[in-house]
Amino acid sequence: MKRLLLLFLPVILLLAGRAEAQFQKGTVHWGATISSEGTISRFESFQSIETKNNSHMISPSVQFGKFVRDNTMFGLRITPSFNLLNSEVTAQNTNNKFKNNSLTVNLSPFVRRYKFLSEKWAIFIQPGLNLAYLRSKASSQDEELTNGYGGGIYVVPGIIYQITPRFALESDLNLLSLNLNYYHMDDWDHFHFNAGATSGIQSYFGLRASWYLTKSN
């Protein structure tokens, strides 16, 4: 029941009373954000086996759109993601190293509908498509290069705070999102569905710098 209430909360808010502030038809939107994370770990067992792992990820994102009518925008988001993984296992007279570098490029056309709660605060609901290109390069004793693709649909709510008429901070509320995706690589296929993020606070929400440009400002 709690999950259902959370999922329907954006719809309930969109049906709430009208606020005077709005984004006018013809307004142009630009937004950008960047996320990154990394881990370094080292394990040593009683058999004198030492394992070292290093992983790093960086994912910039840029989006743009145009309001086709008041408070309704059609947009496009581009998100490349770079992942680097190094692993080393040392045991007595042996030393094995493994590297994997991967690139994912996501292209997402979307529609966004805004509802102002006050002159500064607004919420939005955003359904969209997700198209992905996948590339992975793994090396141990041999080097292996694989390519793939993916696609899916999603719905995510969000919140926005207008600092000035032209500049705002916004956040996708991934905790309340719905996602259905399919991925294909050379030797595997994967279907994925999730309702809300499950790990990492950065997965629940992240700030995005946004600009809303009209002829008058």
C-alpha positions in Angstrom: 0.0 0.0 0.0 2.8 2.4 0.8 4.5 1.8 -2.6 1.1 2.4 -4.3 0.7 5.7 -2.5 4.2 6.8 -3.5 3.7 5.8 -7.1 0.4 7.7 -7.4 1.6 10.8 -5.5 2.7 12.6 -8.6 -0.6 12.0 -10.3 -2.5 13.3 -7.2 -0.4 16.4 -7.1 -0.8 17.1 -10.8 -4.6 17.1 -10.3 -4.3 19.5 -7.4 -5.3 23.2 -7.5 -4.0 25.6 -10.1 -1.0 27.9 -9.3 -0.4 31.1 -11.3 3.2 30.6 -12.3 3.8 28.6 -15.5 6.3 27.9 -18.3 4.9 29.4 -21.5 4.7 27.9 -24.9 7.9 28.5 -26.8 10.2 28.4 -23.8 13.5 26.6 -24.5 15.0 24.4 -21.8 18.6 23.3 -21.2 19.8 21.1 -18.4 23.1 19.4 -17.3 24.4 17.3 -14.6 27.3 14.9 -13.9 27.6 11.9 -11.6 30.5 9.7 -10.6 31.5 7.1 -8.1 34.4 4.8 -7.4 35.5 2.0 -5.1 38.9 0.6 -4.1 39.1 -2.6 -2.2 41.7 -5.1 -1.1 41.2 -8.6 0.4 43.7 -11.2 1.7 42.7 -14.7 2.6 44.4 -17.2 4.9 45.8 -19.0 1.8 47.9 -15.9 1.0 45.6 -15.0 -1.8 45.4 -11.2 -2.3 42.7 -9.6 -4.4 42.6 -5.9 -5.4 39.7 -4.3 -7.1 39.4 -0.7 -8.5 36.3 0.5 -10.2 35.4 4.0 -11.4 32.3 5.4 -13.2 31.6 8.9 -14.6 28.4 9.8 -16.3 27.7 13.4 -17.6 24.2 14.2 -18.9 22.8 17.0 -21.0 19.2 17.6 -22.0 17.3 20.1 -24.0 13.7 20.7 -24.9 11.0 23.1 -26.0 7.6 23.8 -24.6 5.0 22.9 -27.2 2.3 24.4 -25.0 2.1 25.9 -21.5 3.7 23.7 -18.9 4.2 20.8 -21.4 7.7 20.2 -22.9 9.1 17.8 -25.5 12.8 17.1 -24.9 15.8 14.9 -25.5 18.4 13.7 -23.0 21.9 12.3 -23.9 23.8 10.4 -21.2 27.2 8.7 -21.9 28.5 6.5 -19.1 32.1 5.4 -18.7 33.0 2.5 -16.5 36.5 1.3 -15.7 37.3 -1.9 -13.7 40.7 -3.3 -12.8 41.1 -6.5 -10.8 44.3 -8.3 -9.7 44.6 -11.6 -7.9 48.0 -12.7 -6.5 48.6 -16.2 -5.1 52.1 -17.4 -4.3 53.8 -17.6 -7.7 50.9 -16.5 -9.9 49.5 -13.0 -10.7 46.4 -12.6 -12.7 45.1 -9.2 -13.9 41.7 -8.4 -15.4 40.5 -5.1 -17.0 37.2 -4.1 -18.3 36.4 -0.7 -19.9 32.8 -0.1 -20.9 30.9 2.7 -22.6 27.1 3.1 -22.6 25.4 5.9 -24.5 21.7 6.5 -23.7 19.5 8.6 -25.9 16.1 9.4 -24.4 13.3 11.4 -26.0 10.7 12.4 -23.4 7.6 14.4 -22.7 7.4 16.4 -19.4 4.3 17.9 -17.8 4.7 20.5 -15.1 2.4 21.5 -12.2 3.3 24.6 -10.2 2.7 24.4 -6.4 3.8 28.1 -5.9 5.7 30.8 -7.7 9.0 29.0 -7.0 8.2 25.3 -6.6 6.8 22.9 -9.2 6.6 19.2 -9.8 6.7 17.3 -13.1 5.9 13.8 -14.5 8.1 12.6 -17.3 7.4 9.5 -19.5 10.0 8.7 -22.1 11.8 6.2 -24.2 15.4 5.0 -23.7 17.7 3.9 -26.5 21.2 2.6 -25.6 24.4 1.7 -27.3 26.7 -0.6 -25.4 30.5 -1.3 -25.9 32.7 -3.4 -23.6 36.4 -4.1 -23.9 37.7 -6.8 -21.5 41.3 -8.1 -21.2 43.0 -10.8 -19.2 45.2 -13.1 -21.2 43.2 -12.3 -24.3 41.3 -9.1 -25.3 37.6 -9.3 -26.1 35.5 -6.5 -27.6 31.7 -6.7 -27.6 29.0 -4.4 -28.7 25.3 -4.3 -28.0 22.2 -2.2 -27.8 19.2 -1.7 -25.6 15.8 0.0 -25.4 13.0 0.6 -22.9 10.4 2.9 -21.5 10.2 4.7 -18.2 8.1 7.1 -16.1 9.8 9.4 -13.5 8.4 12.2 -11.4 10.5 15.2 -10.3 10.7 18.5 -8.5 12.0 21.9 -9.5 12.9 25.1 -7.6 13.2 28.3 -9.6 16.0 30.5 -8.3 15.5 33.1 -11.0 13.1 33.3 -14.0 15.8 31.8 -16.2 17.7 29.4 -13.8 16.4 26.5 -11.7 17.6 23.4 -9.8 15.6 20.2 -10.5 15.8 16.6 -9.5 14.3 13.4 -10.8 12.7 11.4 -8.0 13.9 8.0 -9.0 12.5 6.5 -5.8 9.1 6.8 -7.4 10.1 5.8 -10.9 9.1 2.9 -13.2 11.5 1.4 -15.7 11.3 -1.5 -18.2 14.4 -2.2 -20.3 15.9 -4.8 -22.7 19.6 -5.2 -23.4 21.4 -7.3 -25.9 25.1 -8.0 -26.2 26.9 -10.5 -28.5 26.3 -13.5 -26.2 23.5 -12.5 -23.8 20.1 -10.9 -23.6 18.6 -9.2 -20.5 15.2 -7.9 -19.5 15.1 -5.5 -16.5 12.1 -4.0 -14.6 12.2 -2.0 -11.5 9.9 0.3 -9.5 12.0 2.8 -7.7 15.8 2.8 -7.0 17.1 0.2 -4.6 20.6 1.3 -3.6 22.7 4.4 -3.1 21.3 7.7 -2.1 22.5 9.2 -5.4 20.2 6.8 -7.1 17.2 8.2 -5.4 17.7 11.8 -6.5 20.4 14.1 -7.9 20.5 17.8 -8.7 20.4 19.1 -12.2 21.2 22.7 -13.3 18.4 23.9 -15.6 17.9 27.0 -17.8 14.5 28.1 -19.1 14.8 30.7 -21.8 12.1 32.8 -23.3 12.1 35.8 -25.6 11.1 38.0 -22.7 14.0 37.0 -20.4 
